[in-house]
């Protein structure tokens, strides 16, 4: 093997090693999963406790489970609630139901964060509902939940469906926050507009 080929082979091995190291660092330290994005770091959900079973029929809003959020150092950094809703606002004609699945994380400073696992509502509203979640439900103090508006994410002629979806999201977040604090807020205070 001549000198140029050895040089190319060594450089290829170096580039391969650097690429593998980059992939390893990226895969282990960059939040990619919804639970990791809640608190902006890689976490493990442990000690899951089922609060309510998810119904198999009908429309519902359910606070399903609670877990501890554990960081890479093994410290608890928050509590995560898994919430579900199923309604009649379908995304495509093939869908039987509309579906909302969220993670609600509450950190040790009582700051609340919400991440979407699945959002299948009326197709024309999905992006705006997602934007609503990321605008209003990221890093707010739990006692500020009452002041978060239930808004119609579409134009005023869109009807009630867009505001009903944002109302469901607020209700799901309220269920998690209420469970966390064993709060006595009434439902009318939560749906205040």
N, C-alpha and C positions, 0 to 999 in steps of 0.2 A: 504494500500500500504506500502510495507516495505521500509527500508532506502535505499537499493541499487536501487530500481525502481525509487524512488524520485530523487536520484542523477543522474541516467541515463536520466530521463525526463528533469531535469534542464539543464544538459549538451547538450542535443539535442536541446532545445530551444535556448541556447546560440549559438550553431553552426549554427542554422537556421538564427538567427538574424545577425550574422557576415557574413554569405553567402549573405543575402539580401542586407546588407550594401555594400559589395564588388560589387555586381551586379549593384546597383544603382550608385555607384561612377564610375564604368567602363562604364556604359551606358551614363553617362552625361559628362564625361571628357576625354575619349579616342577617338581620331578621327577615325571613322570607314567609313564614307561616303566619296566619292570623293571630295566633296566641303570642308569637314573638313580637309582632307589630304593636300589640297592646301597650307594652311598656318600653318599646324601643330597644329590646335586648333579647337574646336567646333565653327562653325559659322552658321549664318542664312543668306540666300540670300534674300535681300529685294529690293524693287523699281525696279523690272524687267521691262526692256523696250525691246520690240521686234524691232530689227534693220532690219532684212530680214526674210521673211517667208521661210520655208523649202519647196523646190519643191516636188511635188508628183511623178514626172517622171524624167527619165534620170539620168545622172551622174552630180554631182555638188560638189562645195566647198562653204559652206555658213557660214558667221558670223551671227548667229541667234539672240542672245540676250545679254544684259548686265545687271548685277545686282551689288548692293553694298554688300560687305561682312561685316557683322556686328558680332562682337564677343559677348560673354556672358555678358559683361559689357555694351553693347549697343553702343560701339564705332565702327566707320567705320575703318577697317584695310586694305581694298583693294577693287579692282574692279574685277569682274569675268565675263568672256565672255564664252558663250556656242557656240561651233562651230561644224559643221557637214561636212562630205564628204561621197559621195557615188560613187563607181567606179566598174570596172569589175573584180576586183581581189577577187574572191569568196573563202570562207573558205571550204565549202562542196558543192558537186554537187547539193544539193537541194536549195542552196542559189541562189537568182536572182541577187544580187549585193553584192559587198564588202562594208563594212561600217566602218567609223571612227567617233566617237563622243568624244569630249574632252572638258574639262573645262580649260580655260586659266586664271590664276589669276595674277594680278599685284598688289603688295603691295604698301604702301605709300612711300617706298624707291625706287620705280620703278624696283623692282626685280620681275622676271617673273617665274611662276611655272605652270606646266601642269599636269593634272590628266586625266587618261583614264576613260571614262564612258563605252564605248563599242569599241572594236577593233575586227573586223572580216575581215581580209585580207586573202591572200593565207595561208593555214594552216601551212605550213613549215616555214613561215616568222613571224608569230604572236608574238612569244616569243622574237625574236630578235628585232622586231619593238618596242615592249614594253620596252625592255632594252635600245634601242636607246632613247626613250622618257625620261626614268628615268636617263640616263646618261647625256644627253645634255640639257634638258629643266627643270632643277630644280634649281632655285635660281640664274639664270644668270641676269645680268643687261640688260635692254631692248636694249641699244645701241650695245650690243654684238651679237644680233640676226644674223646680216649679216655674222658673222664669223662662225656660226654653220654649219657644213658640211651636205650636203645631201649625205648619204652614201648608198652603196649597202650592206645591212645587211647579205646577203648570200655570198657564194663564187663567184669568178669572172665569173664563167660559168652560174650563175643563171639568167642572163639576166637583163632586165631593170625594171622588176616588183618590186623588192625589193627597188631599189632606187626611183622609182616613188612613192611608199607609204611614204617613208621618206621625199620626196619632197612635197607631199601633206600635211604632218604634219607641215613642216616648213612654207608652204604657209598659212595654217590655223592659226598658231601662229602669223605670220606676219599680217594677217588681223586683229587680236585682238589688237596687239601692235600698228599697224597703226591707228586703230580707237581710241585707248586710247590717243595717242599723236597727232592725226591728222597729221601724218608724211607724208613727201613728198618723201620717198625712192621709187625708181622704183622697179618693179617686177624683173628686171634683177639683181638688187643688192641683192634681197632676195634669189634668186635661185643660187647665186654665189656658186661654188663648190670649 
